[in-house]
Structure formats: C-alpha cells, structure tokens
Amino acid sequence: MHQECELSVITINYNGLKDTCELMDTLPLDDASIEVIVVDNASKTDEASILEQRYPQIKVIRSKENLGFAGGNNLGIQAATGKYLFFINNDTVFEDFNVRPLIARLESSGQIGMVCPKIRFAWGNRPIQYTGYTPLSPVTMRNRSIGFGEADHGQYDVAHPTPYAHGAAMMVKREVIERAGMMPECYFLYYEELDWSMMIRRAGYDIWYEPACTIYHKESQATGQDSPLKIYYITRNRLLFVHRNTRGISKPLSFLYLIGVVAPKDIIKHLLHKRPDLAKATIKGVTHFLKLL
C-alpha cells in the first residue's frame, strides 16, 4: 500500500449496477484528491465493464469469485493509495459529498482511528439508521443503533466516541489498517465490521461518530429482507463473533443463551410464520458454527 491521494472511496458491487451507478452520480469523480474504487464481487453479468465505460475516472476491480463483504473490501484496500480509506455500501447515496468533517475528526487526534457519518434511510421522511451504537451486552450480544427509526431533528448532532463502526459507511486511517489488520474474512457477510471495530480498538484506537456528514442508505437491497442467506449468516456469525471476542465466564454463558434460547425460539417463530426455509437456515447456522470449532 503506497500513498498517492488523500482519500480512497471503496465500494462493493454485487449484481447491483443500478445502485452503484446512483452512488457514482453523487461522488466528485473529477476531484484529483479522491480515488474511487469499485470492487465487482463476481456479479452474474459483467457489470465491471459497464462501470468502467460509464465512469472512466474510477478504478474497477473484477473478482472472479464472490469474496463476501470483508474479502471484497480487502481487495479494495490492496488497490487503494489514499491516506484515508472510506468504505461505503453501494446502496447508499450522498446529497452533499461533504467528507471534510470526517477527515478533520480523524486528524483531530492520533487516538481516533475510525469515524462514521450520520446514516439515514433513503426512503420516506428519511429516518435515522445510525448515530453511533450502544455496547453489546456481554451475554445476549444485543445492542442498539442510537436514534434508529427516529425522525432527524438534529437531536444527535454532537460527535462522540462509539464502540463500533457501521459497515454502510466508515472512514479509516491507513496506518490503522497497517496496525490492526484488514477486515476479518471468516464472516463472509454480517458482523465483520463489528469484529473489525474490536480489532481496531484492541490496537489502541477509538472509533467516533461524526454528524457533520450524512449518507443515505437504501438498506438490504443486496440480500433481501428475510432471506435464508441472511438468517444463516447472522446465526452463524453471532456465535463466531462471541468465539473470537468474548472472554471469561461471558463466553460459555453467551453460547448457552444463543444456542439454547435464541436459536430454538427463532426456529419456532419461523415455523409458526410458515417459513421452514428460515428455520432450516437457523439450524444450519448453528451446526456450521459448531463444525468450525
């Protein structure tokens, strides 16, 4: 990784050409201080070529296989030359590409390694999705996104530290990746940004929420709201996250709770809703995690 520009913007495209183009149209592609990198994660048709033709200013990397969220972003990291790397979902858009406050927040302290903008949903009256997270409970692994679903009246317009970044939009200093490591690829989908946040904090850095920049998120265009794929990875990866990040008595208690209480409850709920496919995905998530061990 050698540094050439100030900011690398990295996004992943997976059968999402329309969304990716809508995002590109809100980025300052002609700004020489910014490079835009799109990683095409083995889309079914060759969307990479279309993107290259339509936006000659961007770097497009076509992966022959779908490497998942972390693997795709890591390909982008390897190609990036920026001092700062800004990871954004391809189903997001900017109204105003005002990233200066994010860079200023990172530059304000050697301690701050990562920063997230305010994230609002792109639909309806554009309610809040993220203004920072509460800590995960050590046993239940539950937490919440501060302000989620609320109308934005400026009630979360004060910057503050947060335990975890939001994967839809996060800016990181290059040196942080060099010290903490790249995104963990064992997850494939879901939980990797929480794990990466833990890696970054363990390397001695803080993560901040900075409200002076806003991004709008269409949310879950890529996986479908309740798909077996999503249920499988969330079930498996929640357990994997506990395995990798929890210490002491919390670890067995958390496994007991997630496998003995949450999974059976989810299976029954899916069956009552006549979704045997989701019940099956839950069982598969637990069994595949146990095999991993």
Residue, then its C-alpha position, 0 to 999 in steps of 0.5 A: m500500500h503506497q500513498e498517492c491521494e488523500l482519500s480512497v472511496i471503496t465500494i462493493n458491487y454485487n449484481g447491483l449496477k443500478d445502485t452503484c451507478e446512483l452512488m457514482d452520480t453523487l461522488p466528485l469523480d473529477d476531484a484529483s484528491i479522491e480515488v474511487i474504487v469499485v470492487d465487482n464481487a463476481s456479479k452474474t453479468d459483467e457489470a465491471s465493464i459497464l462501470e468502467q465505460r460509464y465512469p472512466q475516472i474510477k478504478v474497477i476491480r473484477s473478482k472472479e469469485n464472490l469474496g463476501f463483504a470483508g474479502g471484497n473490501n480487502l481487495g479494495i484496500q490492496a488497490a487503494t493509495g489514499k491516506y484515508l480509506f472510506f468504505i461505503n455500501n453501494d446502496t447508499v447515496f450522498e446529497d452533499f459529498n461533504v467528507r471534510p468533517l470526517i477527515a478533520r475528526l480523524e486528524s483531530s487526534g492520533q487516538i481516533g482511528m475510525v469515524c462514521p457519518k450520520i446514516r439515514f434511510a433513503w426512503g420516506n421522511r428519511p429516518i435515522q439508521y445510525t448515530g453511533y451504537t450502544p455496547l453489546s451486552p456481554v451475554t445476549m450480544r444485543n445492542r442498539s443503533i442510537g436514534f434508529g427509526e427516529a425522525d432527524h431533528g438534529q437531536y444527535d448532532v454532537a460527535h462522540p466516541t462509539p464502540y463500533a463502526h457501521g459497515a454502510a459507511m466508515m472512514v479509516k486511517r491507513e496506518v490503522i489498517e497497517r496496525a490492526g489488520m484488514m477486515p476479518e474474512c471468516y464472516f463472509l457477510y454480517y458482523e465483520e465490521l463489528d469484529w473489525s471495530m474490536m480489532i481496531r480498538r484492541a490496537g489502541y484506537d477509538i472509533w467516533y461518530e461524526p454528524a457533520c456528514t450524512i449518507y443515505h442508505k437504501e438498506s438490504q437491497a443486496t440480500g433481501q429482507d428475510s432471506p435464508l442467506k441472511i438468517y444463516y449468516i447472522t446465526r452463524n456469525r453471532l456465535l463466531f463473533v462471541h468465539r473470537n471476542t468474548r472472554g471469561i465466564s461471558k463466553p460459555l454463558s453467551f453460547l448457552y443463551l444463543i444456542g439454547v434460547v435464541a436459536p430454538k425460539d427463532i426456529i419456532k417463530h419461523l415455523l409458526h410464520k410458515r417459513p421452514d426455509l428460515a428455520k432450516a437456515t437457523i439450524k444450519g447456522v448453528t451446526h456450521f458454527l459448531k463444525l468450525l470449532 
